[in-house]
Amino acid sequence: MRLTECGEGRAAWSPDVGERFHNAKGTLHGGILCDLADAAMGVACLTTLKAGEPFTTVEEKINFPRPVRAQLLTAAGRVARAGRTLALTESDVLHAEGRLVARASSTCVRLGGR
């Protein structure tokens, strides 16, 4: 998996997923899509924090509108809103032809000096 974009409030990852990540029905396991979306949202959130400031995810939701098989994917994460304590993040996972295969959202909390 390689980081293909990283800037203020945004990040994107592009892995090439193979059949070793398929579920019993022959499609990409949803947990792989969750990990990919979570990584994109986490890095996007990280870009809005001070150096070394810790944070954690307190809630996450994902939808899988289309099954996907082995191919190149892109997960684009963005910070929808960053407050003093909470950040709302979103991620779209697209397959090589640009079709949406997963959409995720999460809430992250800044941990300050804890």
C-alpha positions in Angstrom: 0.0 0.0 0.0 1.4 3.4 -0.9 0.5 6.9 0.2 -0.4 8.7 -3.0 -1.6 12.0 -1.5 -1.1 13.8 1.8 -2.0 17.4 2.6 -3.9 19.6 5.0 -7.0 17.5 6.0 -6.6 14.9 3.2 -4.8 11.7 2.4 -5.1 8.9 -0.2 -3.8 5.3 -0.2 -3.6 3.0 -3.3 -3.1 -0.7 -2.7 -3.2 -3.4 -5.3 -5.4 -6.1 -3.7 -5.2 -9.7 -4.8 -7.2 -12.8 -4.4 -5.5 -13.6 -1.1 -7.8 -11.0 0.5 -11.1 -12.5 -0.9 -13.8 -13.9 1.3 -15.6 -17.2 0.8 -17.8 -15.7 -1.9 -14.9 -14.6 -4.1 -15.0 -10.8 -3.4 -12.7 -8.6 -1.4 -13.2 -9.0 2.3 -14.9 -6.0 3.9 -12.3 -5.8 6.6 -9.7 -4.9 4.0 -11.9 -2.1 2.8 -12.4 -1.0 6.4 -8.6 -0.9 7.0 -8.0 1.0 3.8 -10.7 3.6 4.5 -9.5 3.9 8.2 -5.9 4.5 7.1 -7.0 7.3 4.7 -9.2 9.0 7.4 -6.5 8.6 10.1 -3.8 10.2 8.0 -6.1 13.0 6.9 -6.9 13.6 10.6 -3.3 13.5 11.5 -2.5 16.3 9.1 -4.6 18.7 11.1 -2.9 18.0 14.5 0.2 19.5 16.1 3.4 17.4 15.8 3.2 14.4 18.2 -0.4 15.2 19.3 -2.2 11.9 19.9 -5.7 11.0 18.7 -7.9 8.0 18.4 -11.1 6.9 16.6 -14.2 6.7 18.8 -16.7 5.8 16.1 -16.6 4.4 12.5 -19.2 3.4 9.9 -18.8 1.9 6.5 -21.1 1.0 3.6 -20.3 -1.4 0.7 -22.4 -0.3 -2.3 -20.6 -2.6 -4.8 -18.6 -5.8 -4.5 -15.0 -5.7 -5.7 -12.5 -8.3 -6.7 -8.7 -8.1 -7.1 -7.6 -4.8 -8.5 -6.0 -1.4 -7.8 -8.1 0.6 -5.3 -7.8 4.2 -4.1 -9.0 5.3 -0.7 -9.3 9.1 -0.4 -9.8 10.4 3.1 -10.7 13.9 4.1 -11.5 15.9 7.3 -15.1 17.1 7.0 -14.8 19.2 10.2 -12.1 19.6 12.8 -13.1 21.1 16.1 -11.0 21.6 19.3 -11.8 18.1 20.5 -13.5 16.1 17.7 -12.8 15.7 14.1 -15.3 14.2 11.6 -13.6 12.3 8.7 -14.8 10.7 5.5 -13.4 8.3 3.0 -14.4 7.0 -0.4 -12.8 3.8 -1.8 -12.9 3.6 -5.5 -11.8 0.8 -7.9 -9.6 1.4 -10.9 -12.5 2.5 -13.1 -13.5 5.1 -10.6 -16.6 3.4 -9.2 -17.4 3.6 -5.5 -16.9 0.3 -3.6 -17.0 1.7 -0.1 -17.8 4.9 1.8 -16.8 5.4 5.4 -17.1 8.0 8.1 -15.5 8.3 11.5 -15.3 10.5 14.5 -11.8 11.1 16.0 -11.0 12.6 19.4 -7.9 14.6 20.1 -6.2 13.3 23.3 -4.1 16.4 24.0 -1.2 15.8 26.3 -2.6 12.5 27.7 
